[in-house]
Amino acid sequence: MNYKLSEIAAVVGGKFTGCDAEVRSVVTDSRSLSCELGCCPMFVAMRGANHDSHGFVAQMSARGVRAFLVERDVECPADCGFVRVDNAIDALQRLAAHYRAQFRGTVVGITGSNGKTVIKEWIAEELPAGMKYYRSPKSYNSQLGVPLSVLMLEGDEELAIFEAGISKPGEMERLERIIRPDVVVFTSIGDAHQENFLNLEQKCDEKMVLARNASKIVYHSYYEPLGGMVAARFADRKPFDAAAFPEVPESVIGNAASRRNAQIVEAFCAAMHYPAPSFASAPTLPMRLEVKEGINDSILINDAYNLDLNSLALALDYLHGVALNRRRTLVLSDISQSGLSDDELYGRVAGMVARAGVDFLIGIGPRLKRHAGLFGCDKEFYASTDECIARIDRRAVAGRAILLKGARDFRFEKLAHALARRSHTTVLEVDLDAMTHNLNFFRSKLSFGTKLVAMVKAGSYGAGDFEVAQLLQHQGVDYLAVAFADEGVLLRERGISMPVVVLNADADSFDQMIANRLEPEIYSLHSLRAFAGAVVHAGESRYPIHIKLDTGMHRLGFMDDEVGALCKALAETPQVKVASVFSHLNCADMPEEDAYTRAQIALFDRMSARVAASLPYPVIRHTANSAAIERFPEAQFDMCRLGLGLYGFGYRHNGMLRPVSTLRTRIVQVKHLPAGDAVGYGRAGKLTRETTTATIPIGYADGLDRHLGCGRWSVLVAGSSAPIVGRICMDSCMVDITGIPGVKEGDEVVVFSPEPGNDLETMARVLDTIPYEIMTSVSGRVKRIYLKE
Ligand SMILES: *Cc1c(COP(=O)(O)O)cnc(C)c1O
């Protein structure tokens, strides 16, 4: 794109002031590096329910941004230009529609409940060689994602592919006006995002709006009621039913949904008069980025998503966010099919690499090597991935943040394997996108301006210490809270710089806390005095502390009759500054105790108001945990503390939340046993029939509670339920896989996951405990892996 700000104002109906800057790209996230990656960016400031990015205008202008789209007047730095509109998303949609109208290539729109990104990538793979095409990055398919992805078009592509995703009625209408697809592909239909629709028919009806002006339509009649509805509504346009195309044999693509996706791709190629695709196998498209521990204390970010300039920019952004104080290495392969000349392409890559602060580039492939001179950082080049694996100096990656970004043919998964820390086959997978989703769910419950503390005590409820904290820092949460000083020190060592509260601050660790800028919870006059002493000793003053009040839980904190003495002591202790006053509701998740909880909230209001009134500066008051955010909006005060909800559980089952953790392992041995034998210690697993068992390397020392043995819990093997047979051992256990076809050693086993029946709420019921206990029991020897789109 290439607009002057004044033109943008005219297109979107906004008011233009200041300097008429040129705009070639759009940035909506102030933390994004892309404003430096793209040239001539326009920063879009928005006001959301809980977020207002107008405060970042000055900072963005200091970073060199000259053009702004804003929803309210902000102080105008010299030599910048502004377009003022009522609603920025609306304005971006109009701008994108305007830009799209000038695009001469063919536009493909993909919609459906599942499989949009998979089909988009698959289609891109099957396009005729040499064609310049564009596809929206990852799953940019929302009301904001679609206009942003349209505005990323260069303009001279032959084909552009976009995804359209909706969650409520009326949304597709808006997306259709932007995308105006010539060709529409419908994927599967299911009950994802069903909350805001009356029924499936209404949702299908809404999705069909995308094809309103399309000349070619592809669908699969397997997916009813969508199939029948498309065939009837668009009969005049002779839509292509993918079911009529040859099925790929089951021996090539095992999964039925993938075989239907293959037919959809075949139908698309036929509709476009492209050569028929030759499916050697289902593309296994890892859409997500994986973060794990690498060798020699490095962190490895493996982004196996397709390699093009847009996805490289997104991945470099992520590297920037995760690396914090580590040095950055990029392992990059040649980039194919960019539609640019190599000089131009690698010139741009070199600029991105430099601006992302990468100081070591490992290039793989002959073309990158030929352009080595463009890169100013330390660098080395290999002809192939295998050569790199054989020759790379493992010491050179020590302690670094390493981004692996390779085109599919370069098989970077082998390199990822070589650089990963050898680990136990059992891993706890943490879905960072689900966590962001949960965070946003709870943010939407907060009134405007309410701050948020994220509880990351006990290694983020077992999800892992640093990566979760890094995500929350990136998401702009106001405070993190840990239980003990050591947990806070670890976060500081990893580069977390935001405020961190220590809940169980004991006097022995006060010096260490001050040295690491950790803020204590103070719960007694004794702890107040001891801390003030430590502050003086460290040569500090007005050090932030958090005062804990006891409103009924009777764990830690000042009682009502101690508030007078507390206020007096605070007045006499200028070494500290009270940042917040808080209490904890111990029954917020129990409706039968609501009268008690209301009284507790009222007591907190009174006690905290007295403390606040006694201080000559404002303080933050807070008492709500996750359950209280869901149930007691009146308890929000100035800030809330989000724990369990972040990890995907409500005070009772809540389908709007997404559990973040999945515990996986692999089968190490399969045995066929006769009836009458018994399995495991004490011969507790008596076999009443001929049985096939699988041994899995996870036991009670890994956090698999021993009470789950003897059939009380079932794991998932190839999607089927496999009960635990006999007693759970320290490091392993046996499961019954009788009748599950084709299971062999090395196959994956899911111990718990968000899947209904295999989930932690169910496991907690079996164990007569709460999800908190199970999550925090997964032992430290189980490696954590973080996944992100
Ligand atoms: C752990 C904790 C929370 C979070 O509670 P959830 O129920 O997990 O939301 C809030 N406040 C305090 C003081 C805590 O210790």
The ligand as a MOL file (V3000), in Angstrom:
LIG
                    3D

  0  0  0     0  0            999 V3000
M  V30 BEGIN CTAB
M  V30 COUNTS 15 15 0 0 0
M  V30 BEGIN ATOM
M  V30 1 C -3.3940 -17.5200 44.6810 0
M  V30 2 C -3.9930 -16.2430 45.0620 0
M  V30 3 C -4.9310 -15.5970 44.2290 0
M  V30 4 C -5.4680 -16.2060 42.9790 0
M  V30 5 O -6.5850 -17.0050 43.2480 0
M  V30 6 P -7.3220 -17.7850 42.0690 0
M  V30 7 O -8.4370 -18.4710 42.7480 0
M  V30 8 O -6.3310 -18.7380 41.5150 0
M  V30 9 O -7.7410 -16.7590 41.1070 0
M  V30 10 C -5.3670 -14.3470 44.6120 0
M  V30 11 N -4.9250 -13.7570 45.7320 0
M  V30 12 C -4.0530 -14.3510 46.5710 0
M  V30 13 C -3.6130 -13.6430 47.7920 0
M  V30 14 C -3.5610 -15.6220 46.2620 0
M  V30 15 O -2.6940 -16.2080 47.0840 0
M  V30 END ATOM
M  V30 BEGIN BOND
M  V30 1 1 1 2
M  V30 2 1 2 3
M  V30 3 2 2 14
M  V30 4 1 3 4
M  V30 5 2 3 10
M  V30 6 1 4 5
M  V30 7 1 5 6
M  V30 8 2 6 7
M  V30 9 1 6 8
M  V30 10 1 6 9
M  V30 11 1 10 11
M  V30 12 2 11 12
M  V30 13 1 12 13
M  V30 14 1 12 14
M  V30 15 1 14 15
M  V30 END BOND
M  V30 END CTAB
M  END
